[in-house]
Amino acid sequence: MEREQVSSTNLASVGYDPATQILEIEFHSGGVYQYAGVPAALYEGLMAASSHGSYFDHFIKKAGYEYRRIR
């Protein structure tokens, strides 16, 4: 999955596959995680947010989407 770099102190890049609703996040720490069942509207909100890290934390991480570490 291709990811787009974002300006964030926590997130390095973000990718999204609308067909599978998989959101892929690369952190500056080097970890890459995939979050399942994330609606396209949340991805769009994440990319438009003034703080990508805060948006991710509030609407994706704390929302309890299933995830797996891929790197």
C-alpha positions as CSV (number, residue, x, y, z in Angstrom):
1,M,0.0,0.0,0.0
2,E,1.3,3.4,-0.9
3,R,1.5,5.9,2.0
4,E,1.6,9.7,1.9
5,Q,3.9,11.5,4.2
6,V,2.2,13.8,6.7
7,S,3.5,16.6,8.9
8,S,3.1,15.2,12.4
9,T,5.3,14.7,15.5
10,N,4.0,11.1,15.8
11,L,2.9,9.9,12.4
12,A,5.3,9.7,9.5
13,S,2.9,8.5,6.7
14,V,-0.6,7.4,6.1
15,G,-2.1,5.1,3.5
16,Y,-5.7,3.9,2.8
17,D,-7.3,1.2,0.7
18,P,-11.0,2.1,0.2
19,A,-11.8,-1.4,-1.2
20,T,-10.8,-3.1,2.0
21,Q,-11.2,-0.1,4.4
22,I,-7.6,-0.7,5.7
23,L,-5.9,2.3,7.1
24,E,-2.1,2.0,7.3
25,I,-0.1,4.2,9.6
26,E,3.7,4.5,9.8
27,F,5.0,6.1,13.0
28,H,8.2,8.0,13.4
29,S,9.3,5.2,15.8
30,G,9.4,2.9,12.7
31,G,6.4,0.8,13.4
32,V,3.8,0.3,10.7
33,Y,0.2,-0.7,11.7
34,Q,-2.9,-1.6,9.7
35,Y,-6.3,-0.7,11.1
36,A,-9.3,-2.6,9.8
37,G,-12.8,-1.4,9.0
38,V,-11.9,2.3,8.9
39,P,-14.5,4.3,6.9
40,A,-13.3,6.5,4.1
41,A,-14.7,9.5,5.9
42,L,-12.4,8.9,8.8
43,Y,-9.4,8.7,6.5
44,E,-10.4,11.9,4.8
45,G,-10.8,13.6,8.2
46,L,-7.4,12.4,9.3
47,M,-5.7,13.7,6.2
48,A,-7.5,17.1,6.5
49,A,-7.0,17.5,10.3
50,S,-4.8,20.3,11.6
51,S,-3.2,17.7,14.0
52,H,-3.0,14.3,12.4
53,G,-1.7,12.7,15.6
54,S,-4.5,14.0,17.7
55,Y,-7.1,13.0,15.2
56,F,-5.7,9.5,14.9
57,D,-5.5,9.1,18.7
58,H,-9.1,10.3,19.3
59,F,-11.0,8.9,16.3
60,I,-9.1,5.7,15.4
61,K,-6.9,4.5,18.2
62,K,-9.3,5.2,21.1
63,A,-12.3,4.1,18.9
64,G,-11.0,0.6,19.2
65,Y,-10.5,-0.4,15.5
66,E,-8.8,-3.8,15.2
67,Y,-5.2,-3.5,14.2
68,R,-2.1,-5.5,13.5
69,R,1.6,-4.5,13.3
70,I,3.1,-5.3,10.0
71,R,6.6,-3.8,10.7
